[in-house]
Amino acid sequence: VLRRAGKAADAVAALDKLGPPSTAGIDPDWWLELAESLLAQGDAQAVVTRVAPVVPDLANDAEIRTVLGAAQLQTNRADAAVKTLDEAEAIATSPRSKKLLAKALTTVAVARLAANDAAAAEPLLARAESLDPGDVLVLRDHGIALLALNKPADAAVVLDRAIKVDTAPLAFMLAGRAHALAGDVAAARPLYERAVDLAGRSESGQLHSGGEKDSAVEVSLDWA
């Protein structure tokens, strides 16, 4: 009740006053509420420190793994979060665990892309896309990975989905690049033109999309 009333710190204090059960399996709800309250309090590190050690004793608890996965993501432990959230999904899938797992997979994949390992990144992004098909960043990064793997036709399919929900100049530029590299210049032209228009409007202050810094010049150079 305290946590849901926005009093996370009071919730943690009340739980600590009660004390943990002698074994985790006796009262798994105590651990779940502690994890949720610590996360709501903004102390993801405490979730990792206090809750992670008892999770193996809660073998069939998807919820506790979902909260722990969220905390691992917030503390830059994306690889660990993938493992934890995979376990949660295997026990009982939920919209929350799906979305978090997609984010964890994407975070790991982006690190692989930054290390020029598109081959390792692409299957992670493909799975993330299957879990959260409407996520703009997942679609965009998946398209980038496919382009890096010299699969422009596959990238075009993904990036065409991206531009249905993404109004950033970069998304249209990438979609245009994919179509051009796949030999479909007729499809690429309007995409690049749209990217140039969006970039120009963003620079003039008429449009702001996620803090994009793309310029019309950069898009035009890519098209050229």
C-alpha positions, 0 to 999 in steps of 0.5 A, a space after each residue: 500500500 505504501 509503495 503504491 501510494 508513492 511512499 517507496 522509502 516508507 515501504 522499504 522501512 516497513 519491510 525492513 522492520 518486519 524483517 526477511 523470512 527465514 527462507 525465501 520460499 516461505 514468503 516470496 512476496 516479501 522479497 518482491 515488495 522489497 525489490 519493487 520498493 527499492 526500484 521505485 525509490 530509485 535504488 536499483 543497486 540495492 535491488 541487485 545487492 539485496 535481492 539477487 542472492 535469493 532469486 535462485 531460491 525462488 525457482 518459479 517466480 517470474 515477477 522477482 526476476 523481472 524486477 531484478 532484470 530491470 535493476 540490472 539494466 539500470 545498473 549497466 548490467 545488460 548481459 546479466 539482465 538478458 539472462 535474468 529476463 530470459 528466465 522470467 519469460 521462460 517461467 511466465 511471459 508478461 508485457 513488462 518482461 518482454 519490453 525489458 528483455 527487448 531493451 536488454 538485448 538491444 543494449 547488448 547489441 548496441 555495444 556489439 555494433 560499437 565494437 564493429 561486431 554486427 554479426 553478433 549484434 544482428 540476431 540479438 536485435 532480431 529477437 528484440 524486434 520480435 519481442 517489441 516490434 514497435 520500438 523505434 530504436 530496436 528497428 533502427 539499430 536492427 537496420 543498421 546491423 543488417 546494412 553493416 552485414 551487407 544485407 540492404 534488402 533485409 535492412 530495407 524491410 526493417 527500416 520501412 517499418 521503422 519510418 512508420 513510427 520514427 520521424 527522425 531524419 536518420 531513420 529516413 536516411 537509413 531507409 533510403 540508403 538501404 533501398 539505394 544499396 539494394 538497387 531500388 533508387 526509385 524508392 530511395 529518392 523520396 526517402 532521402 528527400 523526406 530525410 532532407 526536409 525533416 533535417 532542415 525543419 529540425 535545424 530551423 526549430 520547427 521540428 524536434 524528434 528525440 534530440 536528433 542532430 542530423 543536418 540536411 547537408 549530411 543527409 544530402 551527402 549520403 544521398 549523393 
